[in-house]
């Protein structure tokens, strides 16, 4: 019983700091806040049950993200689902006021964020997922390859294409700015 309690505590120490990142990634996958919460909860439950299979000294973040992705793929219509994503539509007014930025700068910043979100939403899910895991979650190529169950060369290729597509979409969008 004592070793199970220690394992549960170790799991909690490793998992709790990642809940926010898991939820953000789940939102990109399922595109619904309630479903994202359910997906994270289901993934954490599976991860806790399988924690004895986690090899200490390896990357826990990559391990649990793979569980999240596999849970999504087995319990949903999979990553090909392409509905609209809504992420923090309205920034906190107090944060804006406290930052001391001008209203014009804030509008440009919000337009840039909206353009980035829109460009990400337009990417094919396989490109969106690899760019989010790399650039948002800061996972290494090898870890992404393990999560997605693809060769590392595929990760590198998808990432290069995704960045190129984002650059093109953002360049055309920003070119419209006065």
HELIX and SHEET records of a PDB file:
HELIX    1   1 UNK A    2  UNK A   15  1                                  14    
HELIX    2   2 UNK A   16  UNK A   18  5                                   3    
HELIX    3   3 UNK A   19  UNK A   30  1                                  12    
HELIX    4   4 UNK A   33  UNK A   49  1                                  17    
HELIX    5   5 UNK A   51  UNK A   53  5                                   3    
HELIX    6   6 UNK A   60  UNK A   75  1                                  16    
HELIX    7   7 UNK A   93  UNK A   99  1                                   7    
HELIX    8   8 UNK A  103  UNK A  122  1                                  20    
HELIX    9   9 UNK A  125  UNK A  131  1                                   7    
HELIX   10  10 UNK A  132  UNK A  136  3                                   5    
HELIX   11  11 UNK A  141  UNK A  148  1                                   8    
HELIX   12  12 UNK A  152  UNK A  174  1                                  23    
END                                                                             
